[in-house]
Amino acid sequence: MAEFWALLEKGGLVMPLLLFASVATIAVAVERYRVFQRADANHDCLQEQLEKYLPAGEWEAALTEVRKMESFSAAVAAAGIAQAGRGSRAADLAMEGVANRGASRLRQRLDILGLMVTMATADRGSSPCAMARFMTASR
């Protein structure tokens, strides 16, 4: 442990920033992984429920079952089923709206990972001013 503190001290002001950036990157990567896993869950179950109820015209039962599922595709399907009585255009718009909001949620914090990767691979000779300009431009 003493070696860690010595290395941290030897690195000067940059080392705590690098340590913080590394921890933040790992935290964001783990959180995003969990979000993508949840969004990708229950595809087989969703398909099973839709094939069970929709051909029989049991829209309410299908909607009830699909709403119990916690996945991105289930939310899109539920929006379409809920609006199906108003026509295919209404169902399409409802599904598109849910899909767009869901995609936006999936993209959250990915810019942080992109920034960290870019900074990690940036030219080591870059000045602090150049890095500050890059960080401002990436927003």
Steps between C-alpha positions, in 0.01 A plus 500: 500500500794730570615446141161616372518825697861554391399453136206735547726762656765457230241565228416842638167670441417285199489168686192571718320622188593184311390287792167682520451472123577128511253435781233712331551316171464161667189614689334631184595189301351268765183711526456508121559124478221442753265735312566323169449159663160607638399649166587176322313268738189284440499486119392136491234553764370809320475316171325210672239730657438689177458178302262367765262797522514709184390238241198429722419872514549517877646852502433581865653174623805557278536855631472383862766233453738722303479780759624257765830466314783743563680526170541753224328283240209428737444874553496554122257210451274624781480846342399350166241266652351782708447712188405220259130577537561845352659361185838394377627860465427573867667175603806582286531848648463371855765233447733747330464745789579235761790369290649849465475569874647159578787548256573836659517335843732233363735768366523684834852535636659337195655838422691476829651170390585646161670797661704278733610276215596799288695657786675172575613462140576869441853616432684502831674823402175694480487814703235551770353779285461265203328242723266767640409609144430136409278448805303818423460404132372150583196635682 
